[in-house]
Amino acid sequence: MKIRIVRLFFAVFLGLFSLMCMADQRESNIDQLIVLSGLKTQVSSFPGQVKAGVLQAASPGGIGEAQVSNILESVDNTIMPAVILREIRSSLAASLNDEETATLLKWYESDVGRRVTTAEEAASTPEAYEEMMQNAQMLTENDRRVQMAMRIDELVGATKMGMEMQDSTSVAIYSAMMAAMAPGQPVDIEAYEKEMEKIEPQIREQVQSLVMVSFLYTYQSISDDDMKKYEIFLSRPTSKKFNDSALSGMARGFDEVVNDLAGELAVIMQSDAA
């Protein structure tokens, strides 16, 4: 009897251990996918990109030097890539099965996949952004590549994602600023959103234009044949699921860190007003 009980517990232990090993391997594959797809590198560049935008706003006539220093410190404290990557990882783990993950890993490990990812990672730095903006007009002169960029945007939903992030970011920062200017007073978000609706077409045009230039710059060294292969890959159901899931997780993580940033900006505003 005792031997049977011991064997039973041993069998249960082996079953649980097997499940744990499978879970560990699954998590490892998801982590590898995040790395090979370039998501980790791109998300890790977010703080630098945000700070580059702050410094651009600090040009003559913009915000003051003391504020710039405080805001840059706040960016370092709040725009945490680990938070965004955590949400991406959680989203991917919930939506992709083992077969889908393996299929995606195979493509990102291919020659074309590596070339595309390398180009995306190289274009994700603040220095690359500056170069991109300097060459924006030249990049948009190639109609064939512009059409390609538009198709990529449609496939990955970059403009849609950009609009959603812009909306959530602006609401968070507006709320924090108003709370800082009028402590204890309710913030009229509805009125703000109505005003934003009036200029939504202009904002969308700006976001879409930036997305186009970004794709044109990022993939400028990738041949037309390789880009066709990339479009085919992006059109597959598994790729769409991966992209949608990654963007969903990224949006949740971005909202979290932006809300933290907005809170720190409110403190800076209150301190300056004192």
TORVOSE-37759 format. One record per residue: residue number from 0; residue in one letter; z, x, y of N, C-alpha, C in turn. Coordinates in nm, 2 decimals, decimal comma. Example, Ala and Ser with C-alpha at 12.3 -4.5 7.8 and 13.67 -1.06 7.14 Angstrom:
# TORVOSE-37759
- 0 A 0,78 1,32 -0,57 0,78 1,23 -0,45 0,78 1,32 -0,33
- 1 S 0,71 1,28 -0,22 0,71 1,37 -0,11 0,79 1,29 0,00
END
This chain:
# TORVOSE-37759
- 0 M 0,00 0,08 -0,12 0,00 0,00 0,00 0,00 0,09 0,12
- 1 K 0,09 0,18 0,13 0,10 0,27 0,24 -0,03 0,35 0,26
- 2 I -0,09 0,39 0,15 -0,22 0,47 0,16 -0,33 0,38 0,22
- 3 R -0,33 0,25 0,17 -0,43 0,16 0,23 -0,41 0,14 0,38
- 4 I -0,29 0,13 0,42 -0,26 0,11 0,57 -0,31 0,24 0,64
- 5 V -0,28 0,35 0,59 -0,32 0,48 0,65 -0,47 0,48 0,66
- 6 R -0,54 0,45 0,55 -0,68 0,45 0,55 -0,74 0,35 0,65
- 7 L -0,67 0,23 0,67 -0,71 0,13 0,76 -0,70 0,18 0,90
- 8 F -0,59 0,24 0,94 -0,57 0,30 1,07 -0,67 0,41 1,09
- 9 F -0,70 0,49 0,99 -0,79 0,60 1,00 -0,93 0,55 1,03
- 10 A -0,97 0,44 0,96 -1,10 0,38 0,98 -1,11 0,33 1,13
- 11 V -1,00 0,26 1,17 -1,01 0,21 1,31 -1,02 0,32 1,41
- 12 F -0,94 0,43 1,38 -0,95 0,54 1,47 -1,09 0,60 1,48
- 13 L -1,15 0,62 1,36 -1,29 0,67 1,36 -1,38 0,58 1,44
- 14 G -1,36 0,45 1,42 -1,45 0,36 1,49 -1,43 0,37 1,64
- 15 L -1,31 0,37 1,69 -1,28 0,39 1,83 -1,33 0,52 1,88
- 16 F -1,31 0,63 1,81 -1,35 0,76 1,85 -1,51 0,76 1,86
- 17 S -1,57 0,69 1,77 -1,72 0,69 1,77 -1,77 0,62 1,90
- 18 L -1,70 0,51 1,93 -1,73 0,43 2,05 -1,71 0,52 2,18
- 19 M -1,60 0,59 2,18 -1,57 0,68 2,29 -1,67 0,79 2,31
- 20 C -1,72 0,84 2,20 -1,82 0,95 2,20 -1,95 0,89 2,26
- 21 M -1,98 0,77 2,21 -2,11 0,70 2,26 -2,10 0,67 2,41
- 22 A -1,98 0,63 2,45 -1,96 0,60 2,60 -1,97 0,73 2,68
- 23 D -1,91 0,84 2,62 -1,92 0,97 2,69 -2,06 1,01 2,71
- 24 Q -2,14 1,00 2,60 -2,28 1,04 2,60 -2,36 0,95 2,70
- 25 R -2,33 0,82 2,70 -2,39 0,73 2,79 -2,37 0,77 2,94
- 26 E -2,24 0,80 2,97 -2,21 0,84 3,10 -2,28 0,97 3,14
- 27 S -2,28 1,06 3,04 -2,35 1,19 3,06 -2,50 1,17 3,09
- 28 N -2,56 1,08 3,02 -2,70 1,05 3,04 -2,73 0,99 3,18
- 29 I -2,64 0,90 3,22 -2,65 0,84 3,35 -2,63 0,94 3,46
- 30 D -2,53 1,03 3,44 -2,51 1,14 3,54 -2,63 1,23 3,55
- 31 Q -2,69 1,26 3,43 -2,81 1,34 3,43 -2,93 1,28 3,50
- 32 L -2,94 1,14 3,48 -3,04 1,07 3,55 -3,03 1,07 3,70
- 33 I -2,90 1,06 3,75 -2,88 1,07 3,89 -2,92 1,20 3,95
- 34 V -2,89 1,31 3,87 -2,93 1,45 3,91 -3,08 1,47 3,91
- 35 L -3,14 1,43 3,79 -3,29 1,46 3,78 -3,37 1,38 3,87
- 36 S -3,33 1,26 3,90 -3,41 1,17 3,99 -3,39 1,21 4,14
- 37 G -3,30 1,30 4,16 -3,29 1,35 4,30 -3,19 1,27 4,38
- 38 L -3,13 1,17 4,32 -3,04 1,08 4,39 -2,91 1,16 4,44
- 39 K -2,86 1,25 4,36 -2,74 1,32 4,40 -2,77 1,41 4,52
- 40 T -2,88 1,48 4,52 -2,92 1,57 4,63 -2,94 1,48 4,76
- 41 Q -3,01 1,37 4,75 -3,04 1,29 4,86 -2,92 1,23 4,92
- 42 V -2,83 1,18 4,84 -2,71 1,11 4,89 -2,62 1,22 4,95
- 43 S -2,62 1,34 4,89 -2,53 1,45 4,95 -2,58 1,49 5,09
- 44 S -2,70 1,46 5,12 -2,75 1,49 5,25 -2,72 1,39 5,36
- 45 F -2,66 1,28 5,32 -2,63 1,17 5,42 -2,55 1,22 5,54
- 46 P -2,43 1,28 5,51 -2,35 1,33 5,63 -2,43 1,41 5,73
- 47 G -2,51 1,50 5,68 -2,58 1,59 5,77 -2,69 1,51 5,85
- 48 Q -2,75 1,41 5,79 -2,84 1,32 5,86 -2,78 1,24 5,96
- 49 V -2,66 1,19 5,93 -2,58 1,11 6,03 -2,54 1,19 6,15
- 50 K -2,50 1,31 6,12 -2,45 1,40 6,23 -2,57 1,45 6,31
- 51 A -2,69 1,46 6,25 -2,81 1,50 6,33 -2,84 1,38 6,43
- 52 G -2,82 1,26 6,38 -2,85 1,14 6,47 -2,75 1,14 6,58
- 53 V -2,62 1,18 6,56 -2,52 1,18 6,66 -2,56 1,29 6,76
- 54 L -2,60 1,40 6,72 -2,64 1,51 6,81 -2,76 1,48 6,89
- 55 Q -2,85 1,40 6,83 -2,96 1,35 6,91 -2,92 1,26 7,02
- 56 A -2,83 1,17 6,99 -2,78 1,08 7,09 -2,70 1,15 7,20
- 57 A -2,65 1,27 7,17 -2,57 1,34 7,26 -2,66 1,42 7,36
- 58 S -2,79 1,40 7,36 -2,87 1,47 7,46 -2,83 1,43 7,60
- 59 P -2,88 1,51 7,70 -2,84 1,48 7,84 -2,85 1,33 7,87
- 60 G -2,74 1,27 7,92 -2,74 1,13 7,96 -2,68 1,05 7,84
- 61 G -2,65 1,11 7,73 -2,59 1,04 7,61 -2,44 1,05 7,62
- 62 I -2,38 1,05 7,50 -2,24 1,06 7,49 -2,19 1,20 7,52
- 63 G -2,06 1,21 7,56 -2,01 1,33 7,61 -1,97 1,43 7,50
- 64 E -1,94 1,55 7,54 -1,92 1,66 7,44 -1,79 1,63 7,36
- 65 A -1,69 1,59 7,42 -1,56 1,56 7,35 -1,58 1,45 7,25
- 66 Q -1,65 1,34 7,29 -1,68 1,23 7,20 -1,76 1,28 7,08
- 67 V -1,86 1,37 7,11 -1,95 1,42 7,00 -1,86 1,49 6,89
- 68 S -1,77 1,57 6,94 -1,69 1,65 6,85 -1,60 1,56 6,76
- 69 N -1,55 1,46 6,82 -1,46 1,36 6,75 -1,55 1,28 6,65
- 70 I -1,67 1,24 6,69 -1,75 1,16 6,60 -1,80 1,24 6,48
- 71 L -1,84 1,37 6,51 -1,88 1,45 6,40 -1,77 1,47 6,30
- 72 E -1,65 1,49 6,35 -1,53 1,50 6,26 -1,51 1,37 6,18
- 73 S -1,53 1,26 6,24 -1,52 1,13 6,18 -1,62 1,11 6,07
- 74 V -1,74 1,16 6,09 -1,85 1,15 5,99 -1,81 1,23 5,87
- 75 D -1,76 1,35 5,89 -1,71 1,43 5,78 -1,60 1,36 5,70
- 76 N -1,52 1,29 5,77 -1,40 1,22 5,71 -1,44 1,10 5,63
- 77 T -1,55 1,03 5,67 -1,58 0,90 5,62 -1,71 0,89 5,54
- 78 I -1,82 0,96 5,58 -1,94 0,95 5,51 -1,94 1,03 5,38
- 79 M -1,87 0,98 5,28 -1,84 1,06 5,16 -1,95 1,03 5,05
- 80 P -2,03 1,13 5,02 -2,13 1,11 4,92 -2,07 1,07 4,78
- 81 A -1,95 1,12 4,75 -1,89 1,08 4,62 -1,87 0,93 4,61
- 82 V -1,84 0,86 4,72 -1,81 0,72 4,72 -1,95 0,65 4,69
- 83 I -2,05 0,69 4,76 -2,18 0,63 4,74 -2,23 0,65 4,59
- 84 L -2,22 0,78 4,55 -2,26 0,81 4,41 -2,18 0,73 4,30
- 85 R -2,06 0,71 4,33 -1,97 0,63 4,24 -2,03 0,49 4,22
- 86 E -2,07 0,43 4,33 -2,13 0,30 4,33 -2,26 0,30 4,26
- 87 I -2,34 0,40 4,28 -2,47 0,41 4,22 -2,45 0,42 4,07
- 88 R -2,36 0,51 4,03 -2,34 0,53 3,89 -2,29 0,41 3,82
- 89 S -2,20 0,33 3,88 -2,15 0,21 3,83 -2,26 0,11 3,81
- 90 S -2,35 0,10 3,91 -2,46 0,00 3,91 -2,56 0,04 3,80
- 91 L -2,59 0,16 3,78 -2,68 0,20 3,68 -2,63 0,18 3,54
- 92 A -2,50 0,22 3,52 -2,44 0,20 3,39 -2,43 0,06 3,35
- 93 A -2,42 -0,03 3,45 -2,41 -0,18 3,41 -2,55 -0,24 3,39
- 94 S -2,66 -0,18 3,44 -2,79 -0,24 3,43 -2,88 -0,18 3,33
- 95 L -2,87 -0,05 3,30 -2,96 0,02 3,21 -2,90 0,04 3,07
- 96 N -2,98 0,01 2,97 -2,94 0,04 2,83 -2,98 0,18 2,79
- 97 D -2,94 0,22 2,68 -2,97 0,36 2,63 -3,12 0,39 2,63
- 98 E -3,19 0,30 2,58 -3,34 0,32 2,56 -3,40 0,34 2,70
- 99 E -3,36 0,25 2,79 -3,42 0,26 2,93 -3,38 0,39 3,00
- 100 T -3,26 0,43 2,98 -3,21 0,56 3,04 -3,29 0,68 2,98
- 101 A -3,31 0,67 2,85 -3,39 0,78 2,78 -3,53 0,79 2,83
- 102 T -3,59 0,67 2,85 -3,73 0,66 2,90 -3,74 0,72 3,04
- 103 L -3,64 0,69 3,13 -3,64 0,74 3,26 -3,62 0,89 3,27
- 104 L -3,53 0,94 3,18 -3,50 1,08 3,18 -3,63 1,16 3,13
- 105 K -3,70 1,10 3,04 -3,82 1,17 2,99 -3,92 1,18 3,10
- 106 W -3,94 1,08 3,19 -4,03 1,09 3,30 -3,99 1,19 3,40
- 107 Y -3,86 1,19 3,44 -3,81 1,28 3,54 -3,81 1,42 3,49
- 108 E -3,81 1,44 3,36 -3,82 1,58 3,30 -3,96 1,63 3,29
- 109 S -4,06 1,54 3,31 -4,20 1,57 3,30 -4,24 1,66 3,42
- 110 D -4,36 1,72 3,42 -4,41 1,81 3,52 -4,42 1,73 3,65
- 111 V -4,49 1,61 3,64 -4,51 1,53 3,76 -4,38 1,48 3,82
- 112 G -4,29 1,44 3,73 -4,16 1,39 3,77 -4,08 1,50 3,85
- 113 R -4,08 1,62 3,80 -4,01 1,73 3,86 -4,08 1,76 4,00
- 114 R -4,21 1,76 4,01 -4,27 1,79 4,13 -4,24 1,68 4,24
- 115 V -4,24 1,55 4,20 -4,20 1,45 4,29 -4,06 1,46 4,34
- 116 T -3,97 1,48 4,24 -3,82 1,50 4,28 -3,80 1,61 4,37
- 117 T -3,86 1,73 4,34 -3,85 1,85 4,42 -3,89 1,82 4,56
- 118 A -4,00 1,75 4,58 -4,05 1,71 4,71 -3,95 1,62 4,78
- 119 E -3,90 1,53 4,71 -3,80 1,43 4,77 -3,67 1,51 4,82
- 120 E -3,63 1,60 4,74 -3,51 1,67 4,77 -3,53 1,76 4,89
- 121 A -3,65 1,83 4,90 -3,68 1,92 5,01 -3,69 1,84 5,14
- 122 A -3,73 1,71 5,13 -3,75 1,63 5,25 -3,62 1,56 5,30
- 123 S -3,51 1,59 5,23 -3,39 1,51 5,26 -3,29 1,58 5,35
- 124 T -3,33 1,70 5,41 -3,24 1,78 5,49 -3,26 1,74 5,64
- 125 P -3,16 1,76 5,72 -3,18 1,73 5,87 -3,30 1,82 5,93
- 126 E -3,32 1,94 5,88 -3,42 2,02 5,93 -3,56 1,96 5,90
- 127 A -3,57 1,91 5,77 -3,70 1,84 5,73 -3,72 1,72 5,82
- 128 Y -3,62 1,65 5,85 -3,63 1,52 5,93 -3,69 1,56 6,07
- 129 E -3,64 1,67 6,13 -3,68 1,71 6,26 -3,83 1,75 6,25
- 130 E -3,87 1,82 6,15 -4,01 1,86 6,13 -4,10 1,74 6,11
- 131 M -4,05 1,65 6,03 -4,12 1,52 6,01 -4,15 1,45 6,14
- 132 M -4,05 1,43 6,22 -4,08 1,36 6,35 -4,17 1,44 6,44
- 133 Q -4,17 1,57 6,43 -4,26 1,64 6,52 -4,40 1,63 6,47
- 134 N -4,42 1,60 6,34 -4,56 1,59 6,29 -4,60 1,45 6,25
- 135 A -4,53 1,35 6,31 -4,55 1,21 6,27 -4,69 1,17 6,30
- 136 Q -4,74 1,20 6,41 -4,88 1,15 6,45 -4,98 1,21 6,35
- 137 M -4,97 1,34 6,33 -5,07 1,40 6,24 -5,06 1,35 6,10
- 138 L -4,94 1,32 6,05 -4,93 1,26 5,92 -4,99 1,13 5,90
- 139 T -4,99 1,05 6,00 -5,05 0,91 5,99 -5,20 0,90 6,01
- 140 E -5,26 1,02 6,03 -5,41 1,02 6,06 -5,49 1,00 5,93
- 141 N -5,43 1,03 5,81 -5,50 1,02 5,68 -5,48 0,88 5,63
- 142 D -5,58 0,79 5,65 -5,57 0,65 5,61 -5,55 0,63 5,46
- 143 R -5,61 0,72 5,38 -5,59 0,71 5,23 -5,44 0,73 5,19
- 144 R -5,38 0,83 5,26 -5,24 0,85 5,22 -5,15 0,75 5,29
- 145 V -5,19 0,69 5,40 -5,11 0,59 5,46 -5,10 0,46 5,37
- 146 Q -5,22 0,43 5,31 -5,22 0,32 5,22 -5,14 0,35 5,09
- 147 M -5,14 0,47 5,05 -5,05 0,51 4,94 -4,90 0,49 4,98
- 148 A -4,87 0,53 5,10 -4,73 0,52 5,14 -4,69 0,37 5,15
- 149 M -4,78 0,29 5,19 -4,75 0,14 5,20 -4,73 0,09 5,06
- 150 R -4,80 0,13 4,96 -4,78 0,09 4,82 -4,65 0,13 4,77
- 151 I -4,61 0,26 4,80 -4,49 0,31 4,75 -4,37 0,23 4,81
- 152 D -4,39 0,20 4,94 -4,28 0,12 5,01 -4,27 -0,02 4,94
- 153 E -4,38 -0,08 4,91 -4,38 -0,21 4,84 -4,31 -0,20 4,71
- 154 L -4,33 -0,09 4,63 -4,28 -0,08 4,50 -4,13 -0,05 4,50
- 155 V -4,08 0,03 4,59 -3,94 0,07 4,59 -3,86 -0,01 4,69
- 156 G -3,92 -0,09 4,78 -3,85 -0,17 4,87 -3,77 -0,09 4,98
- 157 A -3,83 0,02 5,03 -3,76 0,10 5,12 -3,74 0,03 5,26
- 158 T -3,84 -0,04 5,31 -3,83 -0,10 5,44 -3,72 -0,21 5,43
- 159 K -3,72 -0,29 5,32 -3,62 -0,40 5,30 -3,48 -0,34 5,29
- 160 M -3,47 -0,23 5,22 -3,34 -0,16 5,21 -3,30 -0,11 5,35
- 161 G -3,39 -0,05 5,42 -3,36 0,00 5,55 -3,31 -0,11 5,65
- 162 M -3,37 -0,22 5,64 -3,33 -0,33 5,73 -3,19 -0,38 5,69
- 163 E -3,16 -0,39 5,56 -3,03 -0,43 5,52 -2,92 -0,33 5,56
- 164 M -2,95 -0,21 5,55 -2,85 -0,10 5,59 -2,84 -0,10 5,74
- 165 Q -2,95 -0,12 5,81 -2,94 -0,13 5,96 -2,85 -0,24 6,00
- 166 D -2,87 -0,36 5,93 -2,80 -0,48 5,97 -2,65 -0,46 5,95
- 167 S -2,61 -0,41 5,83 -2,47 -0,40 5,79 -2,40 -0,29 5,88
- 168 T -2,48 -0,18 5,91 -2,42 -0,08 5,99 -2,40 -0,12 6,13
- 169 S -2,50 -0,19 6,19 -2,48 -0,24 6,33 -2,37 -0,34 6,34
- 170 V -2,35 -0,43 6,24 -2,24 -0,53 6,25 -2,11 -0,46 6,24
- 171 A -2,10 -0,36 6,15 -1,97 -0,29 6,13 -1,93 -0,21 6,26
- 172 I -2,03 -0,14 6,32 -2,00 -0,06 6,43 -1,97 -0,15 6,56
- 173 Y -2,05 -0,26 6,57 -2,03 -0,35 6,68 -1,89 -0,41 6,67
- 174 S -1,85 -0,45 6,55 -1,72 -0,51 6,54 -1,61 -0,42 6,58
- 175 A -1,62 -0,29 6,53 -1,52 -0,19 6,57 -1,52 -0,16 6,72
- 176 M -1,63 -0,16 6,78 -1,64 -0,13 6,92 -1,58 -0,24 7,00
- 177 M -1,61 -0,36 6,97 -1,55 -0,48 7,04 -1,40 -0,49 7,02
- 178 A -1,36 -0,46 6,90 -1,21 -0,46 6,87 -1,14 -0,36 6,95
- 179 A -1,21 -0,24 6,97 -1,15 -0,14 7,05 -1,14 -0,17 7,20
- 180 M -1,25 -0,24 7,25 -1,26 -0,27 7,39 -1,16 -0,39 7,42
- 181 A -1,14 -0,48 7,33 -1,06 -0,60 7,35 -0,96 -0,62 7,24
- 182 P -0,86 -0,54 7,23 -0,77 -0,55 7,11 -0,70 -0,69 7,10
- 183 G -0,70 -0,74 6,98 -0,63 -0,87 6,96 -0,72 -0,99 6,99
- 184 Q -0,84 -0,96 7,04 -0,94 -1,07 7,07 -1,03 -1,09 6,95
- 185 P -1,07 -1,21 6,92 -1,16 -1,23 6,81 -1,30 -1,18 6,85
- 186 V -1,37 -1,12 6,75 -1,50 -1,07 6,78 -1,61 -1,17 6,74
- 187 D -1,70 -1,20 6,83 -1,80 -1,31 6,81 -1,92 -1,24 6,74
- 188 I -1,91 -1,24 6,61 -2,02 -1,18 6,53 -2,14 -1,27 6,53
- 189 E -2,12 -1,40 6,54 -2,24 -1,49 6,53 -2,33 -1,47 6,65
- 190 A -2,26 -1,46 6,77 -2,34 -1,44 6,89 -2,42 -1,31 6,88
- 191 Y -2,36 -1,20 6,83 -2,42 -1,07 6,82 -2,54 -1,08 6,72
- 192 E -2,52 -1,15 6,61 -2,63 -1,16 6,51 -2,75 -1,24 6,57
- 193 K -2,72 -1,34 6,65 -2,83 -1,42 6,71 -2,91 -1,33 6,81
- 194 E -2,84 -1,24 6,88 -2,91 -1,15 6,97 -3,00 -1,05 6,89
- 195 M -2,94 -1,01 6,77 -3,02 -0,92 6,69 -3,14 -0,98 6,63
- 196 E -3,13 -1,11 6,60 -3,24 -1,18 6,54 -3,36 -1,18 6,63
- 197 K -3,34 -1,18 6,76 -3,44 -1,19 6,86 -3,53 -1,06 6,86
- 198 I -3,46 -0,95 6,83 -3,54 -0,82 6,83 -3,56 -0,77 6,68
- 199 E -3,54 -0,86 6,58 -3,56 -0,82 6,45 -3,70 -0,77 6,42
- 200 P -3,81 -0,84 6,47 -3,95 -0,79 6,45 -3,97 -0,65 6,50
- 201 Q -3,91 -0,61 6,62 -3,93 -0,48 6,67 -3,85 -0,38 6,58
- 202 I -3,73 -0,42 6,54 -3,65 -0,33 6,45 -3,73 -0,30 6,32
- 203 R -3,78 -0,41 6,26 -3,85 -0,40 6,13 -3,97 -0,31 6,15
- 204 E -4,04 -0,32 6,26 -4,16 -0,24 6,28 -4,12 -0,09 6,29
- 205 Q -4,01 -0,06 6,36 -3,96 0,07 6,37 -3,92 0,13 6,24
- 206 V -3,84 0,05 6,16 -3,80 0,09 6,03 -3,92 0,12 5,93
- 207 Q -4,01 0,03 5,93 -4,13 0,05 5,85 -4,21 0,17 5,89
- 208 S -4,22 0,19 6,02 -4,30 0,31 6,07 -4,23 0,44 6,02
- 209 L -4,09 0,44 6,03 -4,02 0,55 5,99 -4,03 0,58 5,84
- 210 V -4,03 0,47 5,76 -4,05 0,48 5,61 -4,19 0,54 5,58
- 211 M -4,29 0,49 5,65 -4,43 0,54 5,63 -4,43 0,69 5,65
- 212 V -4,38 0,73 5,77 -4,39 0,87 5,80 -4,31 0,95 5,70
- 213 S -4,19 0,90 5,66 -4,11 0,97 5,57 -4,18 0,99 5,43
- 214 F -4,25 0,89 5,38 -4,32 0,91 5,26 -4,44 1,00 5,27
- 215 L -4,51 0,99 5,39 -4,62 1,08 5,41 -4,58 1,22 5,42
- 216 Y -4,47 1,25 5,48 -4,41 1,38 5,49 -4,36 1,43 5,36
- 217 T -4,29 1,35 5,29 -4,23 1,39 5,16 -4,33 1,43 5,06
- 218 Y -4,44 1,35 5,05 -4,53 1,37 4,94 -4,66 1,44 4,98
- 219 Q -4,66 1,51 5,10 -4,78 1,57 5,15 -4,83 1,68 5,06
- 220 S -4,74 1,74 4,98 -4,79 1,85 4,89 -4,82 1,80 4,75
- 221 I -4,80 1,67 4,73 -4,83 1,61 4,60 -4,97 1,56 4,59
- 222 S -5,05 1,60 4,49 -5,19 1,56 4,48 -5,21 1,41 4,47
- 223 D -5,33 1,36 4,50 -5,36 1,22 4,49 -5,34 1,18 4,34
- 224 D -5,38 1,26 4,25 -5,37 1,23 4,10 -5,23 1,21 4,06
- 225 D -5,14 1,30 4,11 -5,00 1,29 4,07 -4,94 1,17 4,14
- 226 M -4,98 1,14 4,26 -4,92 1,02 4,33 -4,96 0,89 4,25
- 227 K -5,09 0,89 4,20 -5,13 0,77 4,12 -5,04 0,76 4,00
- 228 K -5,01 0,87 3,93 -4,92 0,87 3,82 -4,78 0,82 3,86
- 229 Y -4,74 0,86 3,98 -4,61 0,82 4,03 -4,61 0,67 4,06
- 230 E -4,71 0,61 4,11 -4,72 0,47 4,14 -4,72 0,39 4,01
- 231 I -4,79 0,44 3,90 -4,79 0,38 3,77 -4,64 0,37 3,72
- 232 F -4,57 0,49 3,73 -4,44 0,49 3,69 -4,35 0,39 3,76
- 233 L -4,36 0,39 3,89 -4,28 0,29 3,97 -4,31 0,15 3,94
- 234 S -4,43 0,12 3,89 -4,47 -0,02 3,86 -4,41 -0,07 3,73
- 235 R -4,36 0,02 3,65 -4,31 -0,02 3,52 -4,17 -0,10 3,53
- 236 P -4,15 -0,20 3,45 -4,03 -0,28 3,46 -3,90 -0,20 3,46
- 237 T -3,90 -0,09 3,37 -3,78 -0,01 3,36 -3,75 0,07 3,49
- 238 S -3,86 0,11 3,55 -3,85 0,19 3,68 -3,80 0,10 3,79
- 239 K -3,85 -0,03 3,79 -3,81 -0,12 3,89 -3,66 -0,16 3,87
- 240 K -3,62 -0,17 3,75 -3,48 -0,20 3,73 -3,39 -0,08 3,78
- 241 F -3,44 0,04 3,74 -3,36 0,16 3,79 -3,36 0,16 3,94
- 242 N -3,47 0,14 4,01 -3,47 0,15 4,15 -3,39 0,05 4,22
- 243 D -3,40 -0,08 4,17 -3,32 -0,19 4,23 -3,17 -0,16 4,21
- 244 S -3,14 -0,12 4,09 -3,00 -0,09 4,06 -2,94 0,02 4,14
- 245 A -3,02 0,13 4,16 -2,97 0,24 4,24 -2,96 0,20 4,38
- 246 L -3,05 0,12 4,44 -3,04 0,08 4,57 -2,93 -0,01 4,60
- 247 S -2,90 -0,10 4,50 -2,79 -0,19 4,51 -2,66 -0,12 4,52
- 248 G -2,64 -0,02 4,43 -2,52 0,06 4,43 -2,51 0,14 4,56
- 249 M -2,62 0,20 4,60 -2,62 0,28 4,73 -2,58 0,19 4,84
- 250 A -2,63 0,07 4,85 -2,59 -0,02 4,96 -2,45 -0,05 4,96
- 251 R -2,39 -0,08 4,84 -2,24 -0,10 4,84 -2,16 0,02 4,89
- 252 G -2,20 0,13 4,84 -2,13 0,26 4,88 -2,15 0,28 5,03
- 253 F -2,27 0,26 5,08 -2,30 0,29 5,22 -2,22 0,19 5,30
- 254 D -2,21 0,07 5,26 -2,13 -0,03 5,34 -1,98 0,02 5,35
- 255 E -1,93 0,07 5,24 -1,79 0,11 5,23 -1,77 0,23 5,33
- 256 V -1,85 0,33 5,32 -1,83 0,45 5,41 -1,86 0,41 5,56
- 257 V -1,95 0,33 5,58 -1,98 0,29 5,72 -1,87 0,21 5,78
- 258 N -1,81 0,12 5,70 -1,69 0,05 5,75 -1,58 0,15 5,79
- 259 D -1,56 0,25 5,70 -1,46 0,35 5,73 -1,49 0,43 5,86
- 260 L -1,62 0,46 5,88 -1,66 0,53 6,00 -1,64 0,44 6,12
- 261 A -1,68 0,31 6,11 -1,66 0,22 6,22 -1,51 0,21 6,26
- 262 G -1,42 0,22 6,17 -1,28 0,21 6,20 -1,24 0,34 6,28
- 263 E -1,29 0,45 6,24 -1,26 0,58 6,31 -1,32 0,58 6,45
- 264 L -1,44 0,52 6,46 -1,51 0,51 6,59 -1,43 0,43 6,69
- 265 A -1,37 0,32 6,63 -1,29 0,23 6,72 -1,16 0,31 6,77
- 266 V -1,10 0,39 6,69 -0,99 0,47 6,73 -1,03 0,57 6,84
- 267 I -1,15 0,63 6,83 -1,20 0,72 6,93 -1,22 0,64 7,06
- 268 M -1,28 0,52 7,05 -1,30 0,44 7,17 -1,17 0,41 7,24
- 269 Q -1,07 0,37 7,16 -0,94 0,33 7,22 -0,88 0,45 7,29
- 270 S -0,89 0,57 7,23 -0,83 0,69 7,28 -0,90 0,73 7,41
- 271 D -1,04 0,71 7,42 -1,11 0,75 7,54 -1,08 0,65 7,65
- 272 A -1,05 0,52 7,61 -1,02 0,42 7,72 -0,88 0,43 7,77
- 273 A -0,80 0,50 7,70 -0,66 0,51 7,74 -0,64 0,60 7,86
END
